[in-house]
Amino acid sequence: MTNPYGWLDKSLDAIHRAHWYRSVKPIAGKPGAVVELAGQPVVNFASNDYLGLAGDPRLIEAAVAATQAYGTGSTGSRLLSGHKALHRELEIAIANLKQTEDALVFSSGYLANLGTVSALVGARDLILGDQYNHSSLKKGAILSGATAIDYLHNDLADLRAKLSVNRSLYRRCLITTDSVFSMDGDLCPLPGLLQLADHYDCMVLVDEAHGTGVLGSTGAGCVEHFGCSGTPLIQMGTLSKALGSLGGYVAGSSQLIDFLRNRASTWIYTTGLSPADTAAALAAIQVVQTEPERRECLWQRVSQLKEKISQIPQVQQGTWKLLPTESPIVCLQMQSPAVVLDVSQQLATQGIYAPAIRPPTVPTSRIRISVMATHQPKQIEQLVAGLRSIDSGDAVEG
């Protein structure tokens, strides 16, 4: 007799041999610049909590108050028993932050992208997406049934060429891109994307997961950063990163949001966001709008880290490559999965948590460092000193 599950062991063995194996690392205590990992305090450079709000007492108090008022769960989909006034309050606050007519809150950012992409386009349509787009955008394209074509990362010339050849063959066209690419730290060329979209009659969806709360004069994101607020486009984002909660959203025209309420299956057929998460996100938006000094502090820390890392001998000699970044995500590219795993482990022995990111998540292996507004200058110095202490003769390629 054959075992229909026997292939799993062989597949796991292959993952181990390639140094691609992943496992969870339990973190104890509240989120912050210092967390407890494997029973030891470490400086946390692995978090997407860019503004340090996930452990903020105001968000915690809002979540507790909402739980006491509404219970622990929403109990059903928003169209049945799961809609609370709090949900609508959050959507209005998001639309205000994003300077759009309306917004719709999903139970996660992944669900927001799956549902939105698959609702907007179908078998007669075309999706052109940046090759480094988040998995949720890529999976949403597959789910939609549309023809999906990748364009080279941030390459407007390649996108223009693909539009020129393919656009006329399809009914609708959707251009999709991350605003901040989460495993590189660079930004999309949004103004150029919007110009091409206008010329070729395309919709544009921008994933602001890592831009919301961080970029722009008011923290509205990459769209605001590039001066494109008010331009017709679809803005998606998450509540789980700079906003310190959980969930996702889509912001745009009132017609878009009304359409998604009726056609986005991942909103229609799933339980509404919990009262606690909803209230915490609402409190976070209020902090973002009233405390711009948090963003100012974050960018000071980012500038400090980039300047210090550029002076590390391994970077100056080309052994490690500092990837271009305009965000709180700073990545050091190294030769191989084995090398980045070793570097990450060496940093851990010095009380620093900076994760190794490897294929297939990214094309090349790297240490991914995410900066928080609550990091202290001495913690940035500790990270840089830790990196300087590592002896590596490996090349950056691979």
C-alpha positions as CSV (number, residue, x, y, z in Angstrom):
1,M,0.0,0.0,0.0
2,T,1.2,3.5,-0.7
3,N,0.9,6.4,1.7
4,P,-0.8,9.4,0.0
5,Y,1.0,11.7,2.5
6,G,4.4,10.2,2.1
7,W,5.6,13.0,-0.1
8,L,5.5,15.4,2.8
9,D,8.6,14.0,4.5
10,K,10.6,14.2,1.2
11,S,9.4,17.8,0.6
12,L,10.4,18.8,4.2
13,D,13.8,17.2,3.7
14,A,14.4,19.3,0.5
15,I,13.4,22.4,2.4
16,H,15.9,21.7,5.2
17,R,18.7,21.0,2.7
18,A,18.1,24.3,0.9
19,H,18.2,26.2,4.3
20,W,14.6,27.3,3.5
21,Y,13.1,25.7,6.6
22,R,11.0,28.0,8.8
23,S,9.7,27.8,12.3
24,V,7.9,30.1,14.7
25,K,9.8,32.0,17.5
26,P,7.5,32.7,20.5
27,I,7.8,36.2,21.8
28,A,6.8,36.9,25.4
29,G,5.4,40.2,26.8
30,K,4.0,43.3,25.1
31,P,5.3,44.5,21.8
32,G,8.1,47.0,21.9
33,A,11.7,47.9,21.1
34,V,12.8,45.2,23.5
35,V,11.0,41.8,23.7
36,E,11.6,38.5,25.3
37,L,12.7,35.8,22.8
38,A,13.5,32.2,24.0
39,G,13.6,33.5,27.6
40,Q,16.1,36.3,26.9
41,P,15.5,40.0,26.3
42,V,16.5,41.1,22.8
43,V,16.3,44.4,20.9
44,N,13.6,43.9,18.4
45,F,14.4,44.8,14.8
46,A,11.8,42.3,13.3
47,S,8.6,44.2,14.0
48,N,6.3,46.1,11.6
49,D,5.1,48.1,14.6
50,Y,6.8,51.2,13.1
51,L,5.3,53.8,15.5
52,G,5.4,51.6,18.6
53,L,1.6,51.7,19.0
54,A,0.9,47.9,19.5
55,G,1.8,48.2,23.2
56,D,0.5,51.8,23.7
57,P,-1.8,52.0,26.7
58,R,-4.4,54.0,24.8
59,L,-4.9,51.3,22.2
60,I,-5.0,48.7,25.0
61,E,-7.6,50.7,26.9
62,A,-9.7,51.2,23.7
63,A,-9.6,47.5,23.0
64,V,-10.6,46.6,26.6
65,A,-13.5,49.1,26.6
66,A,-14.8,47.8,23.3
67,T,-14.6,44.2,24.5
68,Q,-16.6,45.1,27.6
69,A,-19.2,47.0,25.5
70,Y,-19.5,44.6,22.6
71,G,-18.0,41.3,23.6
72,T,-15.0,39.4,22.2
73,G,-16.3,38.6,18.7
74,S,-18.4,40.1,16.0
75,T,-20.4,36.8,15.8
76,G,-21.1,37.0,12.1
77,S,-20.5,38.6,8.7
78,R,-21.0,42.4,8.5
79,L,-24.1,41.8,6.3
80,L,-25.7,39.6,9.0
81,S,-25.1,40.0,12.7
82,G,-21.5,41.2,12.6
83,H,-21.8,44.9,11.9
84,K,-21.2,47.4,14.8
85,A,-21.4,51.1,14.8
86,L,-17.7,51.0,15.7
87,H,-16.9,49.4,12.3
88,R,-18.4,52.3,10.5
89,E,-16.7,54.8,12.8
90,L,-13.3,53.2,11.8
91,E,-14.1,53.3,8.1
92,I,-15.0,57.0,8.3
93,A,-11.7,57.6,10.1
94,I,-9.7,55.7,7.5
95,A,-11.4,57.7,4.7
96,N,-10.5,60.9,6.5
97,L,-6.9,59.9,6.9
98,K,-6.6,58.7,3.3
99,Q,-8.5,61.7,1.9
100,T,-10.9,59.5,0.1
101,E,-14.7,59.4,-0.1
102,D,-15.1,56.1,1.8
103,A,-13.4,53.0,3.1
104,L,-14.2,49.4,3.9
105,V,-12.7,47.4,6.7
106,F,-11.8,43.7,6.1
107,S,-10.8,41.1,8.7
108,S,-7.2,41.1,7.4
109,G,-5.1,42.8,4.8
110,Y,-4.6,39.5,2.9
111,L,-8.4,39.2,2.7
112,A,-8.7,42.8,1.5
113,N,-6.4,42.1,-1.5
114,L,-7.9,38.8,-2.4
115,G,-11.5,40.1,-2.3
116,T,-10.8,43.4,-4.0
117,V,-8.7,42.1,-6.9
118,S,-11.1,39.2,-7.6
119,A,-14.1,41.5,-7.5
120,L,-12.7,44.1,-9.8
121,V,-11.5,41.9,-12.7
122,G,-12.4,38.6,-14.2
123,A,-11.7,36.2,-17.1
124,R,-12.0,38.9,-19.8
125,D,-9.5,41.3,-18.0
126,L,-5.8,41.9,-17.5
127,I,-3.7,42.4,-14.4
128,L,-0.3,43.9,-14.6
129,G,1.6,43.6,-11.3
130,D,5.0,44.4,-10.1
131,Q,7.1,41.2,-9.9
132,Y,7.9,41.9,-6.2
133,N,4.2,42.4,-5.2
134,H,3.0,40.9,-1.9
135,S,1.7,37.3,-2.0
136,S,-1.9,38.5,-1.4
137,L,-1.9,40.6,-4.6
138,K,-0.5,37.7,-6.6
139,K,-3.0,35.2,-5.1
140,G,-5.8,37.6,-5.7
141,A,-4.8,37.8,-9.4
142,I,-5.0,34.0,-9.7
143,L,-8.4,33.9,-7.9
144,S,-9.8,36.5,-10.2
145,G,-9.3,34.4,-13.3
146,A,-7.9,37.4,-15.2
147,T,-4.8,37.2,-17.3
148,A,-1.9,38.1,-14.9
149,I,1.4,39.4,-16.2
150,D,4.3,40.6,-14.0
151,Y,6.3,43.6,-15.0
152,L,9.9,44.1,-13.9
153,H,10.3,45.6,-10.4
154,N,9.6,49.3,-10.5
155,D,10.3,49.4,-14.2
156,L,8.0,51.8,-15.9
157,A,9.5,51.2,-19.4
158,D,8.7,47.4,-19.1
159,L,5.2,48.2,-17.8
160,R,4.7,50.6,-20.8
161,A,5.9,47.9,-23.2
162,K,3.5,45.3,-21.8
163,L,0.6,47.7,-21.8
164,S,1.3,48.6,-25.4
165,V,1.2,44.9,-26.5
166,N,-1.6,43.6,-24.3
167,R,-4.0,46.3,-23.2
168,S,-6.2,46.4,-26.3
169,L,-6.8,42.7,-26.0
170,Y,-8.8,42.9,-22.8
171,R,-11.9,44.6,-21.4
172,R,-10.5,46.1,-18.1
173,C,-7.0,46.4,-16.9
174,L,-5.8,46.6,-13.3
175,I,-2.2,47.7,-12.4
176,T,-1.2,46.5,-8.9
177,T,1.8,47.4,-6.8
178,D,3.0,47.6,-3.2
179,S,3.6,51.2,-2.2
180,V,6.5,50.2,0.1
181,F,8.0,46.8,-0.8
182,S,8.2,45.0,2.5
183,M,11.3,42.9,1.8
184,D,13.3,45.6,0.2
185,G,12.2,48.9,1.6
186,D,12.0,50.8,-1.7
187,L,8.9,52.7,-3.0
188,C,6.9,52.2,-6.1
189,P,7.1,55.0,-8.8
190,L,3.5,56.0,-8.2
191,P,3.3,59.2,-10.3
192,G,4.6,57.3,-13.3
193,L,2.3,54.4,-12.8
194,L,-0.7,56.8,-12.6
195,Q,0.4,58.5,-15.9
196,L,0.5,55.2,-17.7
197,A,-2.8,54.1,-16.2
198,D,-4.4,57.3,-17.5
199,H,-2.9,56.8,-20.9
200,Y,-4.0,53.2,-21.2
201,D,-7.3,53.4,-19.4
202,C,-6.3,51.3,-16.4
203,M,-7.3,51.0,-12.8
204,V,-4.6,51.2,-10.2
205,L,-4.5,49.4,-6.8
206,V,-1.8,50.4,-4.4
207,D,-1.0,48.2,-1.4
208,E,-0.2,50.7,1.4
209,A,0.4,48.1,4.1
210,H,3.8,49.4,5.0
211,G,3.1,53.0,4.1
212,T,0.1,53.8,6.2
213,G,0.9,55.8,9.3
214,V,4.6,56.2,8.2
215,L,4.8,58.1,4.9
216,G,3.2,61.5,4.0
217,S,2.9,64.7,5.9
218,T,-0.1,63.4,7.9
219,G,0.8,59.7,7.8
220,A,-1.7,58.9,5.1
221,G,0.9,56.8,3.2
222,C,2.8,56.7,-0.1
223,V,-0.1,58.3,-2.1
224,E,0.2,61.4,0.1
225,H,4.0,61.2,0.0
226,F,4.0,61.6,-3.8
227,G,1.3,64.3,-3.8
228,C,-1.3,62.0,-5.4
229,S,-4.1,62.3,-2.9
230,G,-7.4,62.9,-4.6
231,T,-6.3,61.0,-7.8
232,P,-8.7,58.2,-8.7
233,L,-7.2,55.0,-7.5
234,I,-7.7,52.1,-5.1
235,Q,-5.8,52.3,-1.8
236,M,-5.5,49.1,0.2
237,G,-3.8,48.8,3.5
238,T,-3.5,47.1,6.9
239,L,-4.3,47.9,10.4
240,S,-1.7,45.5,11.8
241,K,1.6,47.4,11.2
242,A,2.0,51.1,12.0
243,L,-1.5,51.1,13.4
244,G,-0.7,48.3,15.9
245,S,-4.0,46.3,15.6
246,L,-5.3,43.8,13.1
247,G,-7.3,43.9,9.9
248,G,-7.2,45.5,6.5
249,Y,-9.0,48.2,4.5
250,V,-9.7,49.5,1.1
251,A,-10.2,53.2,0.6
252,G,-11.5,55.0,-2.5
253,S,-14.6,56.4,-4.2
254,S,-18.0,55.8,-2.7
255,Q,-18.9,53.8,-5.8
256,L,-15.9,51.5,-5.4
257,I,-16.7,50.8,-1.7
258,D,-20.4,50.3,-2.4
259,F,-19.4,47.8,-5.2
260,L,-17.1,45.9,-2.9
261,R,-19.8,45.6,-0.2
262,N,-21.8,43.7,-2.8
263,R,-19.0,41.8,-4.6
264,A,-16.0,41.2,-2.4
265,S,-16.5,37.7,-1.2
266,T,-13.8,37.9,1.4
267,W,-15.8,40.7,3.1
268,I,-19.3,39.3,2.5
269,Y,-18.6,35.7,3.7
270,T,-16.3,36.2,6.7
271,T,-16.8,37.4,10.3
272,G,-16.4,41.1,10.9
273,L,-13.3,42.4,12.6
274,S,-13.5,42.0,16.4
275,P,-14.6,44.9,18.5
276,A,-11.2,45.0,20.3
277,D,-9.2,45.2,17.0
278,T,-11.6,47.8,15.6
279,A,-11.3,50.1,18.6
280,A,-7.6,49.7,18.8
281,A,-7.2,50.7,15.1
282,L,-9.5,53.7,15.6
283,A,-7.4,54.8,18.6
284,A,-4.2,54.4,16.5
285,I,-5.5,56.6,13.7
286,Q,-6.2,59.3,16.3
287,V,-2.6,59.1,17.6
288,V,-1.2,59.2,14.0
289,Q,-3.2,62.4,13.3
290,T,-2.3,64.2,16.6
291,E,1.3,63.1,17.3
292,P,3.4,63.8,14.1
293,E,6.5,63.7,16.4
294,R,6.3,59.9,16.3
295,R,7.0,59.9,12.6
296,E,9.7,62.5,13.0
297,C,11.4,60.3,15.6
298,L,11.1,57.3,13.4
299,W,12.8,59.0,10.5
300,Q,15.6,60.2,12.7
301,R,16.2,56.6,13.7
302,V,16.1,55.5,10.1
303,S,18.6,58.1,9.0
304,Q,20.9,57.2,11.9
305,L,20.9,53.5,11.0
306,K,21.4,54.0,7.3
307,E,24.3,56.4,7.9
308,K,26.0,54.0,10.4
309,I,25.4,50.8,8.3
310,S,26.9,52.5,5.2
311,Q,30.2,52.8,7.2
312,I,30.4,49.2,8.1
313,P,33.5,47.6,6.5
314,Q,31.5,44.7,5.1
315,V,29.2,47.1,3.2
316,Q,32.0,49.4,2.0
317,Q,34.0,46.4,0.7
318,G,31.0,45.0,-1.1
319,T,30.8,41.8,1.0
320,W,27.3,42.9,2.0
321,K,25.0,45.1,-0.1
322,L,22.7,47.7,1.5
323,L,19.6,47.6,-0.6
324,P,18.1,51.0,-1.6
325,T,15.4,52.1,0.8
326,E,13.1,55.0,1.4
327,S,11.3,53.5,4.4
328,P,11.9,52.1,7.9
329,I,12.8,48.8,6.3
330,V,16.6,48.4,5.9
331,C,17.9,45.3,4.2
332,L,21.5,43.8,4.0
333,Q,21.8,41.4,1.1
334,M,24.2,38.5,1.6
335,Q,25.4,35.5,-0.3
336,S,23.2,32.7,0.6
337,P,20.5,31.4,3.0
338,A,23.2,29.7,5.1
339,V,25.1,33.0,5.5
340,V,22.1,35.1,6.6
341,L,21.0,32.4,9.0
342,D,24.5,32.5,10.6
343,V,24.5,36.3,10.8
344,S,21.1,36.4,12.3
345,Q,22.1,33.8,14.9
346,Q,25.3,35.7,15.7
347,L,23.3,38.8,16.3
348,A,20.9,36.9,18.6
349,T,23.8,35.9,20.8
350,Q,24.4,39.7,21.2
351,G,20.8,40.4,22.2
352,I,19.6,41.5,18.8
353,Y,16.7,40.1,16.9
354,A,17.1,40.8,13.2
355,P,15.5,38.0,11.0
356,A,17.1,36.2,8.1
357,I,14.8,36.4,5.0
358,R,15.4,33.8,2.4
359,P,14.1,32.4,-0.9
360,P,11.4,31.7,-1.9
361,T,10.1,34.7,0.0
362,V,12.7,36.9,-1.7
363,P,15.0,36.2,-4.7
364,T,18.2,36.9,-2.7
365,S,18.9,36.3,1.0
366,R,19.1,39.2,3.3
367,I,18.9,40.4,6.9
368,R,15.7,42.5,7.2
369,I,15.9,45.3,9.8
370,S,12.8,47.2,10.6
371,V,13.1,50.4,12.6
372,M,10.6,51.7,15.2
373,A,10.0,55.1,16.6
374,T,10.5,53.7,20.0
375,H,14.1,52.4,19.3
376,Q,16.6,54.4,21.3
377,P,19.8,55.7,19.6
378,K,21.9,53.4,21.8
379,Q,19.9,50.4,20.5
380,I,20.7,51.5,16.9
381,E,24.4,51.7,18.0
382,Q,24.1,48.2,19.5
383,L,22.8,46.8,16.2
384,V,25.6,48.4,14.2
385,A,28.3,47.2,16.6
386,G,26.8,43.7,16.4
387,L,27.0,43.8,12.6
388,R,30.6,45.2,12.7
389,S,31.7,42.3,14.9
390,I,30.7,39.6,12.4
391,D,33.5,38.3,10.2
392,S,32.2,37.4,6.8
393,G,34.1,36.8,3.7
394,D,31.1,35.9,1.6
395,A,30.1,37.7,-1.6
396,V,26.8,39.5,-2.0
397,E,25.7,37.5,-5.0
398,G,23.3,34.6,-4.8
